[in-house]
Amino acid sequence: MRGGWLRAFLVVLGVAALFAIPRVTGNEYVLALGVSFATFSVLSGGLNLVYGYTGLLSFAQVGFFGIGGYTAALLVTEQDWSLWAGAAAGGVLAALVGLVIGYSSLRLSRHAFAIVSLSFALLCLIVALEWVSLTRGAMGIPGLPVPTLSLPGGLRWRLGRPADFYYLLLGFTVVAHAVIYLVVTSRLGRAMRAIKLNEPLAQSQGVNPLSYKLLAIALSALLAGIVGGLFVFYLTIVDPSIFDFYYTETMLIMVIIGGPGSFWGVLGSSAVLSALPDLLRFTTDLRMVLYGAVLIAAMLLFPGGVGGWLQRRRLARWRRPRAVAP
């Protein structure tokens, strides 16, 4: 009980410290790293929900991210929707696409889902490049307007500074991780773990594996689509590079190093590794090679990730024989 209160206190303290950063420094580079952490932590958290808890290797997360970005950009610029509505619509569309992909492939096997999810991510990139009448092709949709959000009480918030987007994305990140945490620590999360460990046994106990897998896919796609819709307005442009495979590699590295199925481990690795894409800008040609090297090294050194390593140490300490007093 005491440990639970201590963890809650540390979480509240950490969130308060993150929200205080713009007050302490107005450095745009620091705020950009904060936006990167907020974005990637949501993406990797959703991937961890699918891969770490249900055991489904998914490459579709970047596709959901891009769908959310393009949907929000088109609805706001073409249909004069608000940013709230556009981002929500992008998330819902991504979730619906995720359900279609999951339902059509999971009735075959886990391997079919992995192949279909990879094909879907590549197809999204092709569509973004070739459907010029909708996506504007390789040029993308530049010059996205500065959005204004309607708040309770008739207030309006104009997102004209980097700090404004920092607050917005960080606030959504807190909500997204709270939802994921509630799911993985509930009966739903325990059922997902059971499916990953032994699907036939879980099914024999009355668990419907397909339903829980689709729930994980839909929730991860919804969160990825919403954060994609918010992120592109921070960049002020959305183009086919949003489907770049290095986003997928970065998410995989975060999940594998943090530990598949470890909520706090993946969140911690997202915080540490969110600066990786920015640090590797000096070597664009070798960036994919370096990502792959980091991924292989992580799998060799930490097969279960940092979260798995800490769990093994905790179990070893519990199993250690205690000295009996004479």
SULGI-V562012 format. One record per run of one state. SS is the DSSP state (a for helix, b for strand, c for the rest). FROM is the first residue (numbers start at 1). TO is the last residue. If there is no record, write none. Layout:
BEGIN
ss=SS from=FROM to=TO
ss=SS from=FROM to=TO
END
This chain:
BEGIN
ss=c from=1 to=1
ss=a from=2 to=24
ss=c from=25 to=27
ss=a from=28 to=54
ss=c from=55 to=60
ss=a from=61 to=78
ss=c from=79 to=82
ss=a from=83 to=106
ss=c from=107 to=109
ss=a from=110 to=130
ss=c from=131 to=131
ss=a from=132 to=135
ss=c from=136 to=136
ss=a from=137 to=139
ss=c from=140 to=140
ss=b from=141 to=142
ss=c from=143 to=147
ss=b from=148 to=151
ss=c from=152 to=154
ss=b from=155 to=158
ss=c from=159 to=161
ss=a from=162 to=184
ss=c from=185 to=186
ss=a from=187 to=197
ss=c from=198 to=198
ss=a from=199 to=204
ss=c from=205 to=208
ss=a from=209 to=235
ss=c from=236 to=236
ss=b from=237 to=238
ss=c from=239 to=239
ss=a from=240 to=243
ss=c from=244 to=244
ss=a from=245 to=258
ss=c from=259 to=262
ss=a from=263 to=273
ss=c from=274 to=275
ss=a from=276 to=283
ss=c from=284 to=286
ss=a from=287 to=301
ss=c from=302 to=304
ss=a from=305 to=319
ss=c from=320 to=326
END
